[in-house]
């Protein structure tokens, strides 16, 4: 299958190497041609995982997004949500009928990007899908080298518009057999693990993050008090899903720590053992704040308001982060209020997400 990978981060390089090794024709796009040059010049990415280290040939590495997307059946965008609107504008002239766009994860980006593409004049019949996490726990170790600690074994995925769910899931499963449908884009967005895992870790580790040059929030930073807050925040997420009529499995985050039933299986110990997450984190600029809190957690809190679910942990964490950022995160760009959806009834919202705009 011809696949376009859009992005230049850990997830994009992992996807490009992994899917190329699975005999797909992969075209990797990154807007920074200079940063992409080592991959383009070598024609390969060095992939490291439990099987060892090897060079994997990439069909094309390019800064020309049209060349990457041309003829692609599947377009994978494993980038932070803060980049989605710029990417949507860049890809809009090149989208054509029948393509499937996959956001792992999405932060409701499937709806946001689809609407933006339509607003700039492209009304191609495209399916947009998003899941709850990246297909990989991965970190780049060099200009063209990526280490994959673990691969996801379950990827619940929502589709926008939901009327295209069956065909979209069929296409995505050619690349990621672990994908399964979980309903519409709202259901997919409420599977996103980042806004549940990362805001408590950032807030409750704020002092050591600012004091130490490097700190592992998943090792020393994950203590019982943090886990208790995370579990209660996740209970709020699940309560929102249930209030919206979204059925199980909800993939409770406790499974990530306690057993092998979560999206990555029994991954937490491997994540900590890898050492890749002992890093310097800027409390004001890291994507755990800019993506998972300002966008993702604000989205979750707005969904709770929409269905009348009490969510004191979500709103409390938003208030604290807003306190050190100096702004009210309840008015963020991914809230249902800002997106103009809060005035709909739940039934009207479900219909819009099924039919599309």
C-alpha positions as CSV (number, residue, x, y, z in Angstrom):
1,X,0.0,0.0,0.0
2,X,1.2,3.5,-0.7
3,X,1.4,5.5,2.5
4,X,2.3,9.1,3.2
5,X,3.8,9.9,6.6
6,X,3.6,13.6,7.5
7,X,5.8,14.9,10.3
8,X,9.4,14.9,11.5
9,X,9.1,13.7,15.1
10,X,9.6,10.5,17.0
11,X,6.3,9.0,15.8
12,X,6.8,9.9,12.2
13,X,10.2,8.4,11.9
14,X,9.1,5.3,13.7
15,X,6.1,4.9,11.4
16,X,8.2,5.5,8.3
17,X,10.7,2.8,9.2
18,X,8.2,0.3,10.6
19,X,5.7,0.5,7.7
20,X,8.5,0.4,5.2
21,X,9.9,-2.7,6.8
22,X,6.4,-4.2,6.5
23,X,6.7,-3.8,2.6
24,X,4.5,-0.7,2.3
25,X,5.6,2.1,-0.1
26,X,6.3,4.9,2.3
27,X,6.8,8.6,1.4
28,X,8.0,10.7,4.4
29,X,7.3,14.4,4.4
30,X,8.9,16.9,6.7
31,X,8.7,20.6,6.1
32,X,12.2,21.2,7.3
33,X,14.3,20.1,4.3
34,X,17.5,20.6,6.1
35,X,16.5,18.4,9.1
36,X,15.3,15.7,6.6
37,X,18.4,15.7,4.5
38,X,20.2,12.9,6.4
39,X,17.3,10.6,5.7
40,X,16.9,11.8,2.1
41,X,20.6,11.4,1.4
42,X,20.9,7.9,2.9
43,X,17.5,6.8,1.6
44,X,16.9,5.0,4.9
45,X,16.2,5.2,8.6
46,X,18.0,3.2,11.2
47,X,15.3,1.3,13.2
48,X,16.2,-0.1,16.7
49,X,13.9,-2.3,18.7
50,X,14.0,-5.7,20.6
51,X,15.1,-7.4,17.3
52,X,18.2,-5.2,17.1
53,X,19.4,-2.4,14.8
54,X,19.0,-2.3,11.0
55,X,18.8,0.2,8.2
56,X,15.3,0.3,6.6
57,X,14.9,1.7,3.1
58,X,12.4,4.5,2.6
59,X,10.8,5.0,-0.8
60,X,10.9,8.8,-0.6
61,X,11.9,11.4,1.9
62,X,10.8,14.8,0.7
63,X,9.9,18.4,1.7
64,X,7.3,18.4,-1.1
65,X,4.0,17.5,0.6
66,X,2.3,17.0,-2.8
67,X,4.9,14.4,-3.8
68,X,4.4,12.6,-0.6
69,X,0.6,12.5,-0.8
70,X,0.2,11.7,-4.5
71,X,-1.4,8.3,-4.9
72,X,-1.4,7.6,-1.2
73,X,-4.2,5.4,0.0
74,X,-3.4,6.2,3.6
75,X,-2.0,9.4,5.1
76,X,-0.6,9.0,8.6
77,X,0.0,12.2,10.7
78,X,1.7,11.2,14.0
79,X,2.4,14.8,15.0
80,X,1.5,16.9,18.1
81,X,-2.0,18.4,17.8
82,X,-0.5,21.9,17.9
83,X,0.8,21.2,14.3
84,X,-2.4,19.9,12.9
85,X,-3.9,23.1,11.6
86,X,-0.7,24.1,9.7
87,X,-0.5,20.6,8.2
88,X,-4.1,20.7,7.2
89,X,-3.5,23.9,5.3
90,X,-0.4,22.5,3.6
91,X,-2.1,19.2,2.6
92,X,-5.5,20.7,1.6
93,X,-4.6,21.3,-2.1
94,X,-3.5,17.7,-2.5
95,X,-6.3,15.7,-0.9
96,X,-8.4,13.6,-3.2
97,X,-11.5,11.4,-3.0
98,X,-11.0,8.1,-1.3
99,X,-8.0,8.9,0.8
100,X,-7.9,8.0,4.5
101,X,-6.1,10.3,7.0
102,X,-5.1,8.7,10.3
103,X,-4.1,10.8,13.4
104,X,-2.5,8.8,16.1
105,X,-3.6,10.4,18.5
106,X,-5.9,13.1,17.3
107,X,-7.2,15.4,20.2
108,X,-10.3,15.8,18.1
109,X,-8.1,16.8,15.2
110,X,-10.0,14.7,12.8
111,X,-12.9,17.1,13.0
112,X,-10.8,20.2,13.2
113,X,-8.6,19.3,10.2
114,X,-11.5,18.2,8.1
115,X,-13.4,21.4,8.7
116,X,-10.3,23.5,7.9
117,X,-9.7,21.7,4.7
118,X,-13.3,22.3,3.6
119,X,-13.1,25.9,4.6
120,X,-10.2,26.5,2.2
121,X,-12.2,25.0,-0.6
122,X,-11.3,21.3,-0.9
123,X,-14.4,19.2,-0.5
124,X,-12.8,15.8,-1.4
125,X,-14.6,12.8,0.0
126,X,-12.0,11.9,2.6
127,X,-12.2,9.9,5.8
128,X,-10.5,11.2,8.9
129,X,-9.6,8.9,11.8
130,X,-8.0,9.3,15.2
131,X,-6.9,6.9,17.9
132,X,-5.9,7.0,21.6
133,X,-2.1,6.9,21.4
134,X,0.8,6.6,19.0
135,X,1.3,3.1,17.6
136,X,4.8,3.2,19.1
137,X,6.6,4.2,22.3
138,X,9.5,5.7,20.4
139,X,12.4,8.2,20.7
140,X,14.8,9.4,18.0
141,X,18.4,8.7,18.8
142,X,19.9,10.6,16.0
143,X,19.2,12.5,12.7
144,X,17.9,9.3,11.0
145,X,17.8,6.8,13.9
146,X,14.7,5.9,16.0
147,X,14.3,3.5,18.9
148,X,11.0,1.7,19.3
149,X,10.5,0.5,22.9
150,X,7.1,-1.1,22.3
151,X,4.3,-1.3,19.7
152,X,0.6,-0.9,20.4
153,X,-1.5,-4.0,20.4
154,X,-4.9,-2.3,20.6
155,X,-5.7,1.0,18.9
156,X,-9.4,2.1,19.4
157,X,-10.1,4.5,16.5
158,X,-12.9,6.9,15.8
159,X,-13.8,8.1,12.3
160,X,-15.1,11.4,10.9
161,X,-17.6,11.4,9.3
162,X,-18.7,8.2,11.1
163,X,-20.7,7.0,8.1
164,X,-17.3,6.1,6.6
165,X,-16.1,4.1,9.6
166,X,-16.1,0.7,8.0
167,X,-14.1,1.6,4.9
168,X,-11.6,3.8,6.8
169,X,-10.9,1.0,9.4
170,X,-10.3,-1.5,6.6
171,X,-7.7,0.8,5.0
172,X,-5.9,1.6,8.3
173,X,-5.8,-2.1,9.4
174,X,-3.6,-2.8,6.3
175,X,-0.9,-0.8,8.0
176,X,-2.0,-1.3,11.7
177,X,-3.8,-4.5,12.3
178,X,-4.2,-3.5,16.0
179,X,-6.8,-0.8,15.0
180,X,-10.4,-1.4,15.8
181,X,-13.4,0.9,15.4
182,X,-14.8,2.7,18.4
183,X,-17.4,5.0,16.8
184,X,-17.2,8.6,15.8
185,X,-14.4,11.2,16.2
186,X,-15.6,12.3,19.6
187,X,-15.3,8.7,20.9
188,X,-11.8,8.5,19.3
189,X,-10.8,11.8,20.9
190,X,-12.0,10.6,24.4
191,X,-9.7,7.6,24.0
192,X,-6.7,9.9,24.0
193,X,-4.4,8.9,26.8
194,X,-2.1,11.9,26.8
195,X,-4.5,14.4,28.5
196,X,-4.9,11.8,31.3
197,X,-1.4,10.7,31.8
198,X,0.6,13.9,31.3
199,X,-1.1,16.8,33.0
200,X,-0.9,15.2,36.5
201,X,2.7,14.2,35.9
202,X,3.6,17.8,34.8
203,X,1.7,19.6,37.6
204,X,2.7,17.2,40.4
205,X,6.4,17.1,39.3
206,X,6.7,20.8,38.6
207,X,9.3,21.5,41.2
208,X,11.8,18.7,40.2
209,X,11.2,19.4,36.5
210,X,12.4,23.0,37.1
211,X,15.1,22.0,39.5
212,X,16.9,19.1,37.8
213,X,18.5,19.1,34.4
214,X,16.9,15.8,33.6
215,X,13.9,14.0,35.3
216,X,12.0,10.9,34.4
217,X,8.3,11.7,35.2
218,X,7.4,8.0,34.4
219,X,9.9,6.6,37.0
220,X,10.6,8.8,40.0
221,X,7.8,11.1,39.0
222,X,5.1,8.4,39.1
223,X,4.4,7.8,42.8
224,X,1.2,6.8,44.6
225,X,-0.2,10.3,45.0
226,X,0.3,11.0,41.3
227,X,-1.3,7.7,40.3
228,X,-4.3,8.4,42.6
229,X,-4.9,11.7,40.8
230,X,-4.4,10.1,37.4
231,X,-6.9,7.3,38.2
232,X,-9.5,9.8,39.3
233,X,-9.0,12.0,36.2
234,X,-9.4,8.8,34.1
235,X,-12.7,8.0,35.9
236,X,-13.9,11.5,34.8
237,X,-13.0,10.7,31.2
238,X,-14.9,7.4,31.4
239,X,-17.9,9.1,33.0
240,X,-18.0,11.5,30.1
241,X,-17.8,8.7,27.6
242,X,-20.7,6.9,29.3
243,X,-22.8,10.0,29.5
244,X,-22.3,10.4,25.7
245,X,-23.5,6.8,25.2
246,X,-20.0,5.5,24.2
247,X,-19.7,1.9,25.2
248,X,-16.8,-0.2,26.5
249,X,-14.0,-0.9,26.2
250,X,-12.9,2.4,27.6
251,X,-9.3,1.4,28.1
252,X,-8.9,2.5,31.7
253,X,-5.5,3.9,32.2
254,X,-5.0,1.8,35.3
255,X,-4.5,-1.1,33.0
256,X,-1.4,0.6,31.6
257,X,0.3,0.3,35.0
258,X,-1.3,-2.9,36.4
259,X,-1.7,-5.5,33.6
260,X,-1.4,-6.2,29.9
261,X,-4.9,-5.1,28.9
262,X,-4.1,-1.6,27.8
263,X,-3.3,-0.3,24.3
264,X,0.4,-1.2,24.6
265,X,0.0,-4.2,26.7
266,X,2.3,-4.4,29.7
267,X,4.3,-1.3,28.7
268,X,5.1,0.8,31.7
269,X,8.0,-1.3,33.0
270,X,9.6,-1.3,29.5
271,X,9.1,2.5,29.2
272,X,10.9,3.1,32.4
273,X,13.6,0.5,31.7
274,X,14.5,2.1,28.3
275,X,15.7,5.3,29.9
276,X,14.5,7.3,26.9
277,X,12.1,9.3,29.0
278,X,14.7,10.7,31.4
279,X,14.9,14.1,29.7
280,X,14.8,17.8,30.1
281,X,11.2,19.1,30.1
282,X,10.4,22.8,29.8
283,X,7.3,23.2,31.9
284,X,6.1,26.0,29.7
285,X,6.8,24.8,26.2
286,X,6.8,20.9,26.3
287,X,4.0,19.2,24.3
288,X,2.7,17.6,27.5
289,X,1.5,21.2,28.3
290,X,0.9,22.7,24.8
291,X,-0.8,19.6,23.4
292,X,-2.0,17.4,26.2
293,X,-3.1,20.1,28.6
294,X,-3.9,23.3,26.7
295,X,-5.7,21.3,23.9
296,X,-6.4,17.8,25.2
297,X,-7.3,18.3,28.8
298,X,-9.3,21.5,27.9
299,X,-11.2,19.4,25.4
300,X,-12.0,16.7,27.9
301,X,-13.2,19.4,30.5
302,X,-15.4,21.0,27.8
303,X,-16.9,17.6,27.0
304,X,-17.6,17.1,30.7
305,X,-19.4,20.5,30.8
306,X,-21.3,19.6,27.7
307,X,-22.9,16.4,29.2
308,X,-23.0,17.8,32.8
309,X,-20.4,15.4,34.3
310,X,-18.7,16.7,37.4
311,X,-15.0,16.8,36.6
312,X,-13.1,18.6,39.4
313,X,-9.8,17.0,38.7
314,X,-9.8,18.0,35.0
315,X,-10.8,21.6,35.9
316,X,-8.5,21.8,38.8
317,X,-5.4,20.8,36.8
318,X,-6.4,23.2,34.1
319,X,-6.7,26.0,36.7
320,X,-3.2,25.2,38.1
321,X,-1.5,25.1,34.6
322,X,-3.4,28.2,33.7
323,X,-2.0,29.8,36.8
324,X,1.7,29.4,35.7
325,X,0.9,30.1,32.1
326,X,-1.1,33.2,32.9
327,X,-4.3,32.4,31.0
328,X,-7.7,30.8,31.3
329,X,-7.4,27.3,29.7
330,X,-11.2,26.8,29.8
331,X,-11.3,29.1,26.7
332,X,-8.8,27.0,24.6
333,X,-9.0,26.4,20.9
334,X,-10.1,22.8,21.2
335,X,-13.0,23.3,23.6
336,X,-16.5,22.5,22.3
337,X,-17.5,26.1,23.0
338,X,-14.7,27.5,20.8
339,X,-15.5,25.0,18.1
340,X,-19.1,26.1,18.0
341,X,-20.4,22.7,19.1
342,X,-21.5,23.4,22.7
343,X,-24.8,24.8,21.6
344,X,-25.9,21.5,20.0
345,X,-27.8,18.8,21.8
346,X,-25.9,15.5,22.2
347,X,-28.2,14.0,19.6
348,X,-27.4,16.8,17.1
349,X,-23.7,16.5,17.8
350,X,-23.8,12.8,17.2
351,X,-25.7,13.3,13.9
352,X,-23.1,16.0,12.7
353,X,-20.2,13.7,13.5
354,X,-21.9,10.8,11.6
355,X,-22.9,12.8,8.5
356,X,-20.2,15.4,8.4
357,X,-20.8,19.1,7.7
